[in-house]
Amino acid sequence: MSLTPDIVTTPPKLMRAIRAAMAGTESVQVRLDDFVSAISSSMRVNVASIYLLRKGDELELSATKGLKRSAVHKTRMKPGEGLVGHVALTARPLNLADAPSHPLFSYRPETGEDPYKSFLGVPILRGGRTLGVLVVQSKEDRIFSEDEVEDLLTVAMVLAEIIVDDERIGGKKAALKGIQLTQIKPESLTGKAFSPGLARGHAVLHRPPVAPANLLAENIAQEEIRLEDAIAELRRHVDAMVSGEIAALTRASKEIYEAYRTFAYDRKWVGRLREAVHSGLTAEAAVERVRNEHRARLMKVRDPYLRARLHDLEDLANRMLRLLAGESTTPEIPDDAILFARELGPAELLDYDRKKLAGLVLEEGSASSHTAIIARALGLPLIGRVSGVLDRIETGDDVLVDAEDGNIHLRPLESQVSGFQLRLNIRGEMSRAYDQLRFKKAVTRDGIEVDLMLNAGLLVDLPQLDLAGADGIGLFRTEFQFMVSDFMPRLEQQTDLYRKAILAAGDRPVTFRTLDLGGDKILPYIDPVPEENPAIGWRAIRIGLDRPGLMRYQLRALVAAGAGRHLRVMFPMVTTVEEMVASRALFDREIERAKTLGRELPAKVEVGVMLETPSLAWQVISVCDHADFVSVGANDLMQFFFAADRDNARVSDRYDPLSPPALSILSFIAENCRQNNTPVSVCGEIAGRPLEAACLVALGFHTLSMSATGIGPVKSTLMALNAAELRELILPNIKVTSRLSSLRETVRNYCIDNGVPV
């Protein structure tokens, strides 16, 4: 893999000339003049010119080598006018041997372009916007080669970044008079809300370090010393995150930062850096090479947990490059800063002043990334997967971040600001109201008591039990501990994690889900099994039953952790009753083993099943004979029920969980569990949404498990709800004869009419 960015595919001579032209001056005009001179000389053309877009949507000749200097900032044309305007309008290159004979040719005598025949114009594009046109011309009539066209397109891309950065960094002082390249219009974009909340502030662009310009070392011994110094400094920084006041201040789990520190001390990673420097690269180039090796791995991985783990190495590489360049790792930001980045590591997040940081927006990211986990722990709104946002935002822009709906408003209108501020004020009042409800039980107006449980998976989630007023942990995902480790977690490590979760909950129940791994969710220490459709492939309980040693190892840790206490365990992705019977048999063997060895047993044991597949839904009566409880994994159940990938934006909104088919299958499960005296709960996104939660309770689900932020709003809704009345409204509309596509508006109108907050 190349050591340098993709843009360095242009001939080295031209690229070196451009670098030289850009160095050593702060004047934008001089930089542009040097730029066209470098192009003219390197490409051996008579003319090189830059046309940039003015505020009034006119193209203005802003720099030239070969045309008359007196025409600069005087010659203007509209998009579509002349050959230059045609390139701007179509955003495509135009390559002509005899430009004056073209019907769109527009003669401008003030430019003095009479002698020139051939013409090559390419658009200066950034983020899909046309910023201007880059033109080269020659006296001889010839068609420029494909390589020359590609070279000029690459140069135009570099030029776009340079001129926008000049304007960003220097503001009005760096802008050419009348030229407007940065965005000024209001714009709204949509992404995925990874950490809920609302934020209003000013944009700050996170800038990863620039790739190294010098690749080859002049003095290998000196580069080795520089590398070792940077490694030592890096480790000091990371050690401070784990043991210093930063980790304590954020309440973040040391588990994440311990894993991060493991990477910094990883022998393989450091060894690859040393090998690269010893081979003759500079320390910076060595970091870049090892980074690219990890990027290659990252591109092949679909699982978000593992992608997050590999991104920690990207984070380390960025920190190394800053240390080698002598840059500060603590950026200055204004108050109420909204941080924008392509991707961000958890350590990079903590580099920013938490008191000044109001929110985060990422072009990439995932809900399971370390950064998302830390953002949720900090209560910091985070929206990810906002495609193209970095090309549309400028430092200092006003921003509204709605991490409830996943919307970002850039340079918002006054009407948007006033409406958003009202929501912020209401949210503050509601937060105070939810806090007052924290220690009250969720009981409906008609007397139904509902347990509101927390979804968790890390020690960092456990303080939320008390902060949110949760009745227990309805889903503790156990696979995360396996994902962040380079080796299989030892029995003692697993037992310690599970015991801490049980102790944190006190008298409240904790339900552990056994490993949900496999398919595209691979472990770094186990060779992946390629599959065409991993979501319904060899995963979860299927791996556990095929590899009983792995499953029994985890069950052994769970039994040990539950000694003397209440232990609840459930198995995921069960599709047949036989799988549940076989899984429970493995658990019973571990109980018998502990008894034989004289170990203390759990005071109470409950073994349940996670109902996530339609096949098990239709076997729910039979499965109740073998399960102490049933937990409906609504996310996967709805995904498989409607054959729509919930992580695929193109199809994830193709179904409504409040449609008659969805409510019908949920009602079927709840009713049959009730008839068999088997406790049943729902965990997943719908359990944490007030409108959906109201429907679930009305259908007979009296235990709901959700993220911490859902507990307050759901409790507020349920305490105002008459569940029996809502049930009478729902049941007639979910029969097979129903003609409704969704009951969402019907239920919403009922709640509004009856004063139920949704």
Sequence and secondary structure as in RCSB ss.txt:
>XXXX:A:sequence
MSLTPDIVTTPPKLMRAIRAAMAGTESVQVRLDDFVSAISSSMRVNVASIYLLRKGDELELSATKGLKRSAVHKT
RMKPGEGLVGHVALTARPLNLADAPSHPLFSYRPETGEDPYKSFLGVPILRGGRTLGVLVVQSKEDRIFSEDEVE
DLLTVAMVLAEIIVDDERIGGKKAALKGIQLTQIKPESLTGKAFSPGLARGHAVLHRPPVAPANLLAENIAQEEI
RLEDAIAELRRHVDAMVSGEIAALTRASKEIYEAYRTFAYDRKWVGRLREAVHSGLTAEAAVERVRNEHRARLMK
VRDPYLRARLHDLEDLANRMLRLLAGESTTPEIPDDAILFARELGPAELLDYDRKKLAGLVLEEGSASSHTAIIA
RALGLPLIGRVSGVLDRIETGDDVLVDAEDGNIHLRPLESQVSGFQLRLNIRGEMSRAYDQLRFKKAVTRDGIEV
DLMLNAGLLVDLPQLDLAGADGIGLFRTEFQFMVSDFMPRLEQQTDLYRKAILAAGDRPVTFRTLDLGGDKILPY
IDPVPEENPAIGWRAIRIGLDRPGLMRYQLRALVAAGAGRHLRVMFPMVTTVEEMVASRALFDREIERAKTLGRE
LPAKVEVGVMLETPSLAWQVISVCDHADFVSVGANDLMQFFFAADRDNARVSDRYDPLSPPALSILSFIAENCRQ
NNTPVSVCGEIAGRPLEAACLVALGFHTLSMSATGIGPVKSTLMALNAAELRELILPNIKVTSRLSSLRETVRNY
CIDNGVPV
>XXXX:A:secstr
  SS TTTTS HHHHHHHHHHHSS   HHHHHHHHHHHHHHHHT SEEEEEEEBTTS EEEEEEESS GGGTTT 
EE TTSHHHHHHHHHTS EEESSGGGSTT    GGGT TT  EEEEEEEEETTEEEEEEEEEESS     HHHHH
HHHHHHHHHHHHHHHHHHHHGGGTS TTB  S  S EEEE EEEE  EEEEEEEE       S  B S HHHHHH
HHHHHHHHHHHHHHHHHHSHHHHHHT  HHHHHHHHHHHT HHHHHHHHHHHHTTB HHHHHHHHHHHHHHHHHH
   HHHHHHHHHHHHHHHHHHHHHHT  SS    TTEEEEES   HHHHHTS TTTEEEEEESS  TTSHHHHHH
HHHT  EEE  TTGGGT  TT EEEEETTTTEEEES  HHHHHHHHHHHHHHHHHHHHHHHHTTS EE TTS EE
EEEEEE SGGGTTHHHHHT SSEEEEE THHHHS SS   HHHHHHHHHHHHHHHTTS EEEE    BTTB  TT
S     S GGGSSBTHHHHHHSHHHHHHHHHHHHHHTBTSEEEEEESS  SHHHHHHHHHHHHHHHHHHHHTT  
 BSEEEEEEEE SHHHHTTHHHHTTT SEEEEEHHHHHHHHHT  TT TTTTTS  TTSHHHHHHHHHHHHHHHH
TT  EEEESGGGGSHHHHHHHHHHT  EEEE HHHHHHHHHHHTT  HHHHHHHHGGGGSTT   S SHHHHHHH
HHHTT   
